[in-house]
Amino acid sequence: MYVLFWLVGGTFILLATIRDIQRHRTDTVSIFPWWAWFKVTRENNPPLYWTCIAAQFFMVAACLVFAFWTPFGD
């Protein structure tokens, strides 16, 4: 029912993640709420940078699962 919604959302997150990897910069919006949102660079804080990148890839995977998973056989 919401397959297109999840696929478009996952594609958007994937493209943003690829752009973040190319720029060596991301932000913490994927792992922290809005009040702890700040920019992270790969050079300044590598563990936090890779945690954010991993969280974004996890969200892409979750979007794919939600797009094709039908728990009640809809």
C-alpha positions as CSV (number, residue, x, y, z in Angstrom):
1,M,0.0,0.0,0.0
2,Y,2.8,2.4,0.9
3,V,5.4,0.8,-1.3
4,L,6.2,3.9,-3.3
5,F,6.4,6.0,-0.1
6,W,9.0,3.8,1.5
7,L,11.0,3.4,-1.8
8,V,11.1,7.1,-2.4
9,G,12.1,7.8,1.2
10,G,14.8,5.1,1.1
11,T,16.1,6.5,-2.2
12,F,16.3,10.0,-0.7
13,I,18.2,8.8,2.4
14,L,20.5,6.7,0.2
15,L,21.3,9.7,-2.1
16,A,21.9,11.9,1.0
17,T,24.2,9.3,2.5
18,I,26.2,9.0,-0.7
19,R,26.6,12.8,-0.8
20,D,27.7,12.9,2.8
21,I,30.4,10.2,2.2
22,Q,31.7,12.2,-0.8
23,R,31.8,15.4,1.2
24,H,33.3,13.7,4.3
25,R,30.7,15.6,6.3
26,T,27.3,14.7,7.8
27,D,25.1,15.7,10.7
28,T,23.7,13.9,13.7
29,V,20.0,14.2,12.7
30,S,19.8,10.4,12.1
31,I,20.9,9.4,15.6
32,F,20.0,12.4,17.8
33,P,16.8,14.5,18.1
34,W,16.6,18.0,16.8
35,W,18.1,19.6,19.9
36,A,21.4,17.7,19.6
37,W,21.7,18.2,15.8
38,F,25.2,19.3,14.7
39,K,27.6,18.9,11.9
40,V,30.2,16.1,12.0
41,T,33.3,15.7,9.8
42,R,35.2,12.5,9.2
43,E,38.5,14.2,10.2
44,N,37.3,15.8,13.5
45,N,35.3,12.9,14.9
46,P,35.5,9.6,12.9
47,P,33.6,7.4,15.3
48,L,30.6,9.7,15.4
49,Y,30.8,10.3,11.6
50,W,30.7,6.5,10.9
51,T,27.9,6.0,13.4
52,C,25.8,8.6,11.5
53,I,26.6,7.0,8.2
54,A,25.8,3.5,9.5
55,A,22.5,4.8,11.0
56,Q,21.6,6.3,7.6
57,F,22.3,3.0,5.9
58,F,20.2,1.2,8.5
59,M,17.3,3.6,7.7
60,V,17.6,2.7,4.0
61,A,17.4,-1.0,4.9
62,A,14.4,-0.4,7.1
63,C,12.7,1.5,4.3
64,L,13.2,-1.5,2.0
65,V,11.9,-3.9,4.6
66,F,8.8,-1.7,5.3
67,A,8.2,-1.4,1.5
68,F,7.9,-5.1,0.9
69,W,6.9,-6.6,4.2
70,T,3.2,-7.3,4.6
71,P,2.6,-8.7,8.0
72,F,-1.1,-9.4,7.4
73,G,-1.0,-10.4,3.8
74,D,-2.5,-7.2,2.4
